[in-house]
Amino acid sequence: MTLMKALCPECECRIDLRLGEHEMGTTLFCPECETELEVITLRPPLLDYATRHTWTEAD
């Protein structure tokens, strides 16, 4: 299992990502600031703020 490090965009904490356990679109929480994050890419490992889509009747 390959271990990669990504930075939290909020507090710049280094977060471990494990190939096979994490994939693009996976959501997780920063262990330091508890911000909800989403894996954007694995190579290079990149995290961004998780987006939540609120469904409406127009959708």
C-alpha positions in Angstrom: 0.0 0.0 0.0 1.6 3.3 -1.1 1.5 6.1 1.4 1.3 9.7 0.1 1.1 13.0 1.9 -1.3 15.9 1.1 -1.7 19.3 2.7 -4.9 20.5 4.2 -5.8 23.8 2.4 -7.2 25.3 5.6 -4.3 24.7 8.1 -1.6 23.1 6.0 -1.5 20.0 8.1 0.1 17.0 6.4 -2.5 14.2 5.9 -1.7 10.6 4.9 -3.4 9.2 1.9 -3.2 5.5 1.2 -3.4 4.4 -2.4 -6.2 1.8 -2.6 -7.9 3.2 0.5 -8.3 6.7 -0.8 -9.4 7.6 -4.4 -10.5 10.7 -6.2 -13.7 12.0 -4.7 -13.1 10.4 -1.3 -14.1 12.8 1.5 -12.2 12.9 4.8 -11.7 15.3 7.8 -8.5 17.1 8.6 -7.3 15.7 12.0 -6.1 19.2 13.1 -8.8 21.7 12.0 -11.6 19.2 11.3 -12.3 20.7 7.9 -14.2 18.4 5.5 -11.9 17.7 2.5 -12.2 15.9 -0.8 -9.4 14.1 -2.7 -9.1 16.0 -6.0 -6.1 14.1 -7.5 -3.8 11.3 -6.3 -0.8 12.1 -8.5 0.1 14.6 -7.1 -1.9 14.1 -4.0 -4.2 17.1 -3.7 -7.0 17.9 -1.2 -9.6 20.7 -1.5 -12.7 21.8 0.5 -15.4 19.2 0.1 -18.5 20.5 -1.8 -21.9 19.4 -0.9 -24.6 19.7 -3.5 -28.0 20.6 -2.2 -30.6 19.1 -4.4 -33.7 21.2 -5.2 -36.7 20.4 -7.3 -35.1 22.4 -10.2 -32.3 19.8 -10.3 
